[in-house]
Amino acid sequence: MSPRLHVLLLGFVLSVATSFAAKAQTPQATPPPPAAPRTISFPKPSEQTLPNGLRVIVIERHESPLISAQLLIKNGGEVDPADLAGLADMTANLINKGTQSRSATQIAEEIESVGGALESEARWDSSYATVSVMSSKIGKALEILADVIRRPTFKADEVERLRQQNLDNLTLALSDPGSIARFVAARVVFGDSPYGHPIGGTPESLTKVTPADIARLHSRYYRPDNAILVIGGDISAKQGQDLATQYFGDWQKPSDPLAEPTATKQSGVVSDGRVVVIDKPDAGQAAVYLARTGIDRKDHDYFRGIVTNSVLSGYSGRLNQEIRIKRGLSYGAGSSLDARRDVGPFVASAQTKNESGAQVADLLLGELGRLSSSPPVDVELTPRKAVLIGNFSRNLETANGLVSQIASLALYGLSLDEINRYINNVQSIVPADVQKFASTRLDVKTSNIIIVGNAKAFLPELQKHFSKIDVIPVSQLDLNSATLRKSQAK
């Protein structure tokens, strides 16, 4: 074959191959509809309450040889003292940094020796420690879990090390408009009530925390009658209950009564419909937040709420469609509905160019308002419900995910069988439910707007839409108070 013919033949082959590849990669004009969700059914959990008040829940799933155990304390960041924001978070993160019989290094080495993982942290309404191992190693894992929960030492050097790490992380966060907006939004919505402060603390509060403060919080809340132990995976109900008794049965309940739940209702400088601008002249972008109260976890509108939020959020949700895909104003826009023990926040947000900050704020408000008057049709609602169901089912594929779901239901006093009803509850939501939730629970007029960025780029346009705007220079921002402003005395 001549060189010229060889080149022509090669070119033809490459052309055909490229054509087929292009056709193979061309997406369908109309994606196929989501398949009908498959039903799931988990065995009924085994429950008992030990004489010391510890609630023990065991759920069997023998498909894999893994077990996860979570010890849940029924209080978290909401019990931080007013001047010690971040205390619960530090306490939870320090329990595995040394006990009366093990150093932090020994704890890490022993967990690693059984092929396990141990983690702990505080959230709103709860603090927890979780261990995951092969079923043959669960006894040793529970021994370590019991030790870190019951007998941490909170040594001064470990406290100081964690304090410096948290301060470094917070310094980084406070240079980011999105993080600042998130912190400010909580203060705007919840004021000086416990949900208002940053759960990880502030630079001022973290410097005040002492080992004695941490030990005091641990002594007050880490007690068996304020705890739930959930064990799930390749284990029998009897084995799980026996192990719980072996390692936690002698955990003494304090003689003093359990502290009353902390009220998390709004207090301080709180009013609906505020517009707050944090002027950060060096910000490369503006973070735009819409924030308001949402629902609590036991609210009868919970499933209407999470479906409504799904319609707004996600890549194909209305916020991202309008702000990113249609207008190209952001790399992503979305929302969250955080249902807690008391009413939690609803937040919609996007980051954008400073110059388009006011426009994005108007679009966030507009999309919430539109949902109240223009409910989703089935072709829009069906895939958004499928996302919820898919995420829920995916989270249950692991022992740790199953345990976390059961622990959350137990924490909020819900029926553990709701895990088997979740899919049907989501599927039962219809467009009218979404419209009603949006109009009654997400009222635009009582929603707040927070923008963090270079104010001179968007403030003139924002003033055309809002007559009263609270502008705070970032140098004067105080996250320790609902006023959000440093006092003159400081």
N, C-alpha and C positions, 0 to 999 in steps of 0.2 A: 504494500500500500504506500502510495506516495505521501510525503510529509504534508502536502496541501490537503489531500483527501482525508488524512488522519485528523488534521485540525478541524476541517469542516464537520466530520462525523462526531468529534468530541463536542463541538459547539452545539450540534443538534441534540445530543444526549443531555447536555447540561441545560439546554433550553426546555426540553420536555420535563426533566427532573424539577426544575424551578417552577414550572407551571403547575405540576402536581402538588408540590410543596405549598405553593400559594393557595391552591384550592383547599388543601387539607387544613390550612391555618385560618381560612376565612370563616369567621363566626357565623352562626345561623342568624338570619335576620330576626327570627322570633325564637328565643330560647325555649326549650321544652318546659312545660309546667312542672312544678315540684310534684314528686310522687306522693301518694297518700302516706301519712306518717304511720309507722309501725307501732303497735301497742307494746308497752313494756309492763312487766309485773315483777316486783321484788318480793321476796318472802317477808312475812310480817316480822318486824324486829322483836327480839326478846328484851324485855325490860324488867329491872328491879331497882329498888332503892335500898342502899345499904343502911345499916343502923346509924351511921354517922351522917346520913343525909345525901350521900353521893348518888346521883341518878346514873345508872349504868344501862347502856343500850348496845345490844349486839345484833348485827345483821349479817346473815350468812350469804356468801357468794363464792362458790367453789370452782368457777371457771378458770381461775389462775391461782398459783401458789403464793399470792401476796396478801398481806394484811396491813391495814392502816389503823392507827389508834389516835384519837384526838381527845385531849383533856381540855375542856372548854370552861373558862371562868366567865360568869354572866355579867361582867362589867369590863369596860374598856376605857377609851379616851374620855368618855363623858364624866368620869369620876375624878378627873384631874382637878386639883385645887385651882382656884382662879388665877393665882400667880405662879403656878407650876405646870403650865401646859407642856405636854410631852412626858409627864411622869409615868403614866400607865404604859406608854410605848417603851420607855427605857426599862421599866420593870420587866415587861414581857421579854424584851430582847436580852436581858441579863440573866434570866433564870438558868440558862444553859452555859453560863460562863463561870461555873464553879459552885460546888455544893460542899456540905460538911465533910464528905468523904471523897470527893473527886474534884480535881482541878479542871479548868476549861479544856486543857489539852487532853486530859484523861477521858473526859466525856466524848470529845471528838474521836479519839482513838478507839474507844469501846464501841461507839456507834458504827464506825467504819469497819471494825473487825467482824461485825455481824452483817455487813453489807447493807446497812440501813441509812436512813436520812432522818435528821431531827431538826425541826424548825419551830420558831416561836415568834409571836408578835401580838400587838394589840390593835384592835379595830374599834370602831364605834360599837358600843353595847357588849363587847366581849374581848377577852384575851385568850390565847390558846397556845398549846404546844402539841405538835403532831409528830409521830414517828411512823415510818413505813419500812417494813422488812419482809423477808420470806417467812412463811408461816412457821417454819421450824425454829425461827429465832425470836418469836414473839415474847417469850418469857423474859429473856434478857432485855429486850427493848422496853418492855413495860417496867422492868426494874429501874432502868435509867430514867424513863419518863416520870415515874413516881418520885425519884430522887430530885430531879430538877424542879418539879412542881412544888414539892413539900419542903426541901431543905437547901434552897439557894443561900449563898453567903453575901453576895453583893459587895465584894471586896473593893476597896477604894481605887486601886489601880485599874480594875476592870470598868468601874463607873467612869473614871476619867478618860479611859481610852474610848469608850462609847460616846461620851459627851463630845469629845473632839471630832469623832467621825460624824456625828449628827450635826455639829456646828458647821463642819466643812460642807456637808450635803445641803444644809440650809442656805449657806452663803451662795452656793451654786444655784439653788432654786430661786433665790431672791434676785438673781440677775436675769431671770427668764420671765418675760411678760405673762406667759401662760400660767406659770406657778403663782405669780403674784395675784393674777386675776382670780385664781381658784381660792386662794386664802382670803382675799377681800370679799368674794362672793359669799363665803360662809359667814363672815361678820355682818354683811349687809342683810342676809336672810335671818340669821339667828341671834344677832346682837351679842350680849354678854352671857347668854345661856350656854350650857356645856357644849353644844354642837357648834358653837361659833368659833372656837379657837382652832388653830392648826393642830392636828392630832400628834404630829411630830414635834411640836413645841415651837418657840420663837427664840431668837438669839438671846433675848433678855431672860426668858424663863429657864432655858437650858443651863445657863450659868449659875442659877440658884439651886438646882437640884443637888441634894446630898445623899450619901448612902443611907442615912437615917430616914429620909423622906421615902426612899424606895422600899426599905424594909417595913416602914409603917403601912404603906399602901398594900404591900404583899400580905402582911399580917391581917389586914382588915378584909380583904376580898378573896384571897386565895385560901379558901376553906371548903371542906367537902360539901356543906349544905348550900354552897353557892357555885357548884360545879356539876358538869355533865361529862361522863366518859363514854365515848362512842367508839366501838371496835367493829370493823367491817372487813370482810374478805373471806379467805379460806380458813374458817374457824367455826366450830359448832357453838351453839348458844350456851351450852353448859360449860364448855372450855373457856369461853370468853368471860362468863360470870364468875367462874372459879378463879381465873387469873386476876380479875378486878378485885375480888375479895382478898386474894393473897397479897397484892401489892398496894392496895388502897384501903383495905378494910380497917387497918389500925390507925388511919389518918384521923387525928382527934378533932372533933368539932369544938370550936371555942365556946366558952360559957356565955359570953356576951351575945346578945341577939344580932342577927344579920342586919346590916345597914339597910335603911329604906332606899328604894331605887331613886336615883338622882333625877330631879325634874329637868327636862330638857326643853321646856317651852320657851318661847321667845321672851327676851327681856332686854333692857338696855335701850340704846338708840336704834330702834327698828321701826321702819315705816314702809309700806308697800309702794311700788312704783317709783323707786329712787333711780337716779342716773348718777353714777359715780365714775369719775375719770381719775386715774392715777397717771400723772404726767411723768413719763420717763423719757427725757429727750434723747438718750442714746439708744433707745429701742429700735432695732432693725425692722420689727413688725409690731402690729397691734394685736393684742388678744382681746376678743370681744366675747363677753359672757352675758347670757340672759339667765337669771337665777330667781327662784321663788320656792315657796314651800310646796311639797308634794303630798305624799301619803305615808302612813305607817304600815308595817308589814302585815298587820292583821286587818287592814282596811278591806271592806267588802268590795272595793273597786280595784283590788290589787291586780287581777288579771286584765281588766280593762286598761289599767295604767301601763303595764309592761308591754301590751300590744300597741297601745297608742305611742309609747316611746319608740318602739321598733319601727313604726311607720315613719317617725321623724328621723331616726338615726340609722347608722349603717351606710354602706356605699350606695345602695339603691334607695335609701331613705330620702324623704323630701328635703331635708336641710342640705345634704350633700348634693342632691340633684340640682337644687336651685343655686347654691352658692359656689360649688366647685364646677360641676359638669356644665351647667347652663351658662354661668357668668365668668368662670375662671378666676374667682376672687380669693380662693384658698386652696391649699392642698387637701383639706378635709374639714368637714363640718359634721357635728353630731350632737347627741344629747344623752343624758342619763337620768334615771329615776331611782334614787337610792332610798328604798323603804327600810326604815329602822324601827327600833322599839317605840319611839315617838315619831312624830312626823319628820321625815327627812327631806332633803332638797331635790328639786328638779332643776337641771342645768342644761342649757343648750349653748354651744360655743363654736368658735372658729378663730383661726389666726389669719391675718390678712395684711396687706400693705397698710402702712399708717394712713395713707391718703384715702383708703376705702373703709376705714373703721366705722364711720357713721353709716355708710351704705349697708355694711354687713349687719350692724345693729338693727337697722330698719328691716332687713330681710329676715332676721331671726324672729322679730316680733310679727312680721307679716305671715310667715309660715305657720306660727302658732295660731294666729287669727284665722288663717285660711282653713286650718283643720277643723275649726269650730263651725265653719259654714260650708265646707266642701269635704265631706268624709271620703275616705278611700273607697274605691269600687273594688269588687272581688279580685280583679286581675292585679291590683296593687296590694291588697291586703293579704292574699294567699301566700306570696313569697315572703312577706315580712313575718308572718306567723311561722312559716317554715324555718326561718333563721332562728327564731326563739327555740323552736322544738329541736332543731339540729344542735344548737349550742348546749341545750339542756341534756340531750341524749349523749353528746360527746363527753360532757363532764362526768357522766356516770360510767364511762367505760373503765375507769380506774378505781381501785379500792379507795384511794385518797379522795377522789371526786365524790364517790358514794357516801363516804363518811362525812365529808363537808356538807353535803346536802341534808343529810339526816340531822347533823349537829345544828344547822341553821333552823330547821323546823322545830327542834327541841328547844332551842334558845328562845324562840318567839312564841312558845306555847301553842304551836299548831299541831294538828294531827299528823303523825308520821306517815300515814297512808296517803297524804297529799302527793307524795312522790309518784304514786301510781295514777293519780288523777291529773297531773300537770298537763299532759298533752291534750286531754279532752277539755280541760279548762281553757287552754289557749285556743283550741279549735272552735270553741263555742262562741267566741267573740265575733260580733258582726259589725259592719260599718257604723250602724247607729250607736253602738256602744262606744266606739272611738270618738265619734262626734260629740257625744254627751260628756265623756270624760274631758275632752279638750275644752269644751265650753264651760264646764262647771269646776274643774280642778286645775286648769292651766290658764286662767283668765289673763289676758295680755295686759289689762289695765293695772293689775296688781303685781305684775312682774317687774323685776329690777334689771337695769342694764349696767354692766361694769365694763369699762374699756381701759386697758393698760397699754400705753404706747406714747409716741411723741405727739403730745396734744395739739401742738400748733398745726399739725397736718390734717387733723380731722375735727377739731373743736368748732371752727366756724360753721361747718356743715351740720354738726350735731346740734348746735344752738338754733338752727332753723326748725328743728323738730321738737325740741324740748326747752321749755322756758326756765326750768330750774335744774342746774347741773352742779354737782359738788366736785370741784377740781382740787385734787390733793397732790402736791409735788411728792415724788417718790422719796425724797430726802426727809419729808415730814410724816411719812406713813408709819403708823403704829398698829401692829397686828394684835397687840395685847388688849385693845379696847374697842368697843363698838363704835366709838367716835372716829376711829381710824386715823386720828391726828395726834401727833406728839403734843403734850401740854407745854405751855410756855416755861413751866418750871424745869422741864427736861432740856 
